């Protein structure tokens, strides 16, 4: 009996370590919020080069009106540097046409709406109906559609799941959830339960340093009071899907901001696998608590 118990403990430990190493490896991470938030205002070539230098293999592309003319160049530069064009923010027909032209099938990230009126059932039905056209469009593109939490009713895990279930009931099996820690501070305390609820639907999970009451909202990894416990719960859950790290610090250099998060994540991974093995906690090279 003692031998069987020891074997079980060792096997669980190996599985735990294996889960912690795959989707959290640098080349598998997704860079997020690095286009309009970059103080260096890099162009597509410079941005792709930055990601290559950091060793980050995927990028979720956020944009503003002025970036539309660069859509194709961004695709070409990622191809040149071997960066996966992993996701695209919102919807734009020019981008959709380019995805078809270049044979790309990125995830499409769309904020889940937050209706104000009606019962819970009526709200779910209204959001499902409003998202149905985009679900059909992304299906024709061969792209997953990720409902993005951004506060409000549409940011609640139970509501995201309900909308996903409603859309999947209509045949849209490609619809899932993109969950952001930086928009989920109200679920720090029940993170394990929220994760268990969303896990079957998760297309991507974006990490962030986490303090109570979002003070501050954007924080480099390993600098928050809850980062380690939340990451440990993520690894223990067996989630092996995509994981993102972000800049989102407005007037700061995206390369340094991503680097701070990479340093923090490496420290957290060591601490998850063996408490006390991470050594001295890394200090951010740059950080602005004014990020929204």
N, C-alpha and C positions, 0 to 999 in steps of 0.2 A: 504493500500500500504506500509506504513512504517513497519507494522508488518511482511508482506511477505518479505520485504527487509531484516529485521533483522533475520528472520528464514533462509533465503538463506545464509546470511553471516555466521551464526552459523553453518549451515550444511557444508558449504565449509571449515570452520575452522576445524571441526571435521574430515572431509575427509582428509584434509591436514595433520593433526596430525596422523591419522591412517596410512597413507602412509609412514610417516616418522618413524614409530615405527616397522614395520614388517621386511622388508628386511635389515634394519640397526641395528637390534638387534644382540648382540654379537654372540649368538649361530647360527645365520644364515649367518654370514660373512664368506668369503672365504680367507684363508691365502695364500699368493702368494709370490714367490721368497724367500723361506726360506730353501732351501736345499743347493745349492752350495754357497749361499751368507752368510751362517751362520758362524760367527767366532768361535763358539763353536764346529763346525763340529759334531753336534749331529748324532747319529745313529738312525735308524727307531724307536726304542723303546723310546729313549729320546725325539725325535721330537714329537711323538704322546702324550707323557706325558706332554710336554710343551704346546701343543695345549689344552689339557684337563685342565691344570692349568689356562690357560688364558680364558677358557670358549668359545673358538672358535670351532664351530662344523663342519667346512668344510675345506678341504685343496686342493689346486691345486698343483700338483706335478711337479716341475721342476727338471731336473737332468742333470748329465754329464756322460761320459763314465764309470767312476769309480762307479757310482751308479747302474749300470745295475744288478750287482749281488745281490743287495738289493731290487729289485723290489717286490718280493713276500713278503719279511719280512715287507716292508712298508705297504702292504695291510693288513697283519695279525695284525700288531700293531695298525693300525687305527681301525680295527674291534674290537680289544680288548678294546680300549679306547672309542669306540662309536663315532669316527670321520668319517665323510663322505668323501670318496675318490672322490672328486668332479670333478677334471679335471686332464688331463695328457698332458704334453708338447710335441708337435710333434708326430711322429709316431715311433713305435718300435714293431716288431713282437713278441718279447718275452713278452712285456707288454700286447699286444693284446691277446696272448694265455692265460695269467694269468687272464685277465678280463673275458674271457670265462670260465675258470676253476672256478673262484670264483663268477661268476654271477654278475659282476660289469658292469656298463654302464656309465663311466665318460665322461664328455665332452672332446673332443680332440681339443687342441688349436694349430693352425698352422698359422705361419706368412703368410700374403697375399703377393704373389710375386709382384715385381715392374718392369715390362718390360720397356725397354728403347726405343724401336722403334715401329713405327706404329701409326695409328690414335687411337682415344679413343675407337672406336668400335673394332678395331683389338686387342688392348691391353686387353680389357675385354674378348674377345673371347679366346685369348691365355691363360689367367689366368684361365678361366673356364675350358678349355681343360686340363690344367696341373693339376688342382685340382680334376678333375672328378674321377680318380682312388681312391684317398683318400676318396672322398665323398661316393663312392661305398663300400669301405672297412669299413668305420665307420657305414654305414647303416646296413651292415651285423652284426656288433657288437652291434647294438642298441644304439650307442653313438651319441650325437650331435657333429657336427663339427663346431668349432668356428674360424672364420677368425680373426687373431690377428693383430692389427695395430702396426707397428714397424718402422714408418717413410716411406719416399718415396711415390711413386704413390700408392702402396698397403696400405698405412696408411691413405689415404684421405677418409673421411666418404662417399662421393659420389661414390668413386670407390669401396669401400667395399660393399656398397648397390648394385651397378651394378653387381658385381661378384656374390653376393648372389642371386640376381634375375636371373642371367644366370644359376646358378647351380640348383635353384629351378625349373626353366623352364625345366630342364632335369629330373625332378622328385625327386630331393634331397631336400625334404622339411625340413630336419633336419639341414640344413646349416644355420648358423647365424654369428653374430659378437661378438667378445670379444674386448671391447674398453678400452684402458688404458689412463688415464689422463696423466701419465708420458711420454707417446709418443704422446701427443696431444696438446702441448703448443701453436702451431700455430693456434689452434681453440678455444682459450680462449674467444676471442672477439665474435665469432659466435657460442658459445657453445649451446645456446638454439635452434638455427636452425639445428646444426649438430645432436643434440640429437633427435629432432623431426624426422629428416630424418632416423636415425638409429634405433630408438626405436622399430619398428615392428620386427627388426631382432636381437635385443640384447640378447645374451645368458648370458653375464656377463659384469659388469662394474667395473673396478679396479680403486680405488681412490688414490690420491696423493696430497700433498701440491703443490699449483700452483702459481708460480710467472711468470711474463713476461719473455720471451726469455729463459725459462728454467734455470734460475739463482737462485738456483741450479736446476738440473733436478729432483733429488729425494729429497723430503722434507716431514717431518712429517705433518700429517693433522692438520689444524688450524694454521699452521705457514706461509701459503702462503697468498698473497694479494687477491686471487680470490676464495679461498676455499669455503667461506660462500655463495657467490653469485652463484657459480656453483652447490653446493649441494642444495641450495634452488630451483634452476631451475630444478634439478633432481627430487626432491620431488614433486614440483608443476606439473611436467609432468605426474605424476601418474605411473611412472615406478616402478614396484613391483618385478622385477627379482633379481637374485643374484648380490651381491656387494662384491668386494674383497678389502682387505688392504694388503700392502706389506712391506717386509723388503727391499731387493735390495740395501743394503748399504755396500756391500762387506765385510769389515773387522770388522763388529760390530755384537753384540749378537742379534740374531733374536728375542729372547723373549723380550728383552728391546725395540727393534725397533717396534715390533708389539704392545707392550704396549703403546708406545708413540702415535702410530696411534689410538689405542683404546681410549686413553685419549682425543686426539684431536677430534675424531669423536663424543664422548659424548658431548663435549663443543659445537661443531657445531650443533648437533641435537637440543640442548636447544636453541641456538640462532636462528635457523630456525623457531622453533615453537613460540618463544617469545623473540624478540630482547632484549638484556640486562639481560637475565635470566641465562646466562652461568657462570657469575661470572668472576673471574680472569682466563685469558687464560692459559692453561697448558704449561709448559716449557718442552721441550724434555730432557729426562735423558741422551740420547746419540744421537749423530748425526754426520754424516760425509758428507760434501758437495762435496766430491770427487767421489761419486757414479755415475756410468755411465748408 
